[in-house]
Amino acid sequence: MSVVEGAIEGSRRLGVLRFEQLQRALSRFGYGEFISAEPIPHGLFGQNVFVTSTTGRYVLRGLGHSDWQFHKERYFCEEIRTQTQVPVPHPYRIDESSDIFGWPYVLMPRMPGVFIHEENYIKTLTLEDRASIAAAMGETLAELHRCRFPHCGEYDPLRNVVAPLDQPFSAWIQYHLGRTLENCAKLPDFSPAADLEWLRREIKALAPALDVPFEPSAVMNDFKEGNANHEKVDGRWRVSGLFDLMEFYAGDGEADLSRLGSAYLDLDKKVFRAFLDAYLERRPARPQFKERFKLYMIADRLTIWDYGIRNGWFQAGAKMREWFEKYTGASLR
C-alpha cells in the first residue's frame, strides 16, 4: 500500500483511489475539503481507508462483500448506539451509487484512541497493560449485550430487521456445528476421523446446556481487540471504539466470549481471567455456564480451524485435538 501523486493505493481490494474521488465522496455528505488519505495496514479484507478533511477524520469503507453488508452494519450500529453506551461509528452513512468509485461506499467517523495491534505499539505494552485492556474488553462486551432483541435471529435486508430463526437457537447452533464438521472432514490430513468423532461426542454431551433460557442480545461473532480502538484515561484502559459489525446476529451473548477468550488464553492466563471476570461481574453466569463456554469455544475454534486450513494458517502436521484442548480445557473457577 502506498501514496502516489494525486492518489492513494488503498488496498489490493480497493485499488488506487484518486484524491479527486475522495473529495467527491466527502462533498456528497457535506464533509468539507479533502486534506489527506492514509492506507490502513491492518484488517483481513482491506475494505477501509482513513480520510481527513476540514471537518474531521473519517473512514471510507468500500466494495462490500454483498449488497446487504453496509445496511446490516448500519442497522446494528444504530441498535447498539440506541440501547447501550458502547462507542460505535455514527453516523454510518451509505452512498448507494457507483458513479465515484465503481461501487457503493460508506463514510463514517474515525473512532478515537489507538489501535493497539500496530506492530510498533503493541511491543510497548506491559502484561499489566494487556490485563487492563482485557478487563476493558470484558466490560464493553457486557455492555454490548445490553442490546436486546425479542427473539434470536439474523438480519433480513429486505425488511431491515432481525428476522426470527426458523428453529430453536440450540438447534441452529448445532446445525452450523455439523456443517463445519463436514467441511473439516473433507480435509483428513488436518482433521483425522478420530478427532472429529471426539468433537462430535463432546458436542453431544454439552448440547443440553444450550437449553437454559436467556434473553436474546446482539452477538458480534467476531469480538476481538483487532475490531476496537483503546485509550488510557487516568491510568486505566478503556475501549474507545468498536467497529467491523458485519457478522452480528441476535442470540446468546455468551458465544462472544470465545473468539477473544482464545486469544487471551494464547497470551496469558492472567489476561484471560481479567477479561472473563470483568464480563461476569456485569453479566452473571447462567446455570451450566461452563458447559456452554466449552461448546461455544468448540464452535469458534472449528470455524478458525476450517478457515485457517484453507488459507494456510496451519502447518502440515498440526494436531487437531491437541490444538482444540488448549482452549476447551480452560480452567473456569
Secondary structure, 3 states (H helix, E strand, C coil): CCEECCEEEEECCCEEEEHHHHHHHHHHCCCCCEEEEEECCCCCCCCEEEEEECCEEEEEEECCCCCCHHHHHHHHHHHHHHHCCCCCCCCCEEECCCCCCCCCEEEEECCCCECCCCHHHHCCCCHHHHHHHHHHHHHHHHHHCCCECCCCEEEECCCCEEEECCCCHHHHHHHHHHHHHHHHHCCCCCCCHHHHHHHHHHHHHHHHHHHCCCCCEEECCCCCHHHEEEEEECCEEEEEEECCCCCCEEECHHHHHHHHHHHHHHHCHHHHHHHHHHHHHHCCCCCCHHHHHHHHHHHHHHHHHHHHHHCCCCCCCCCHHHHHHHHHCCCCC
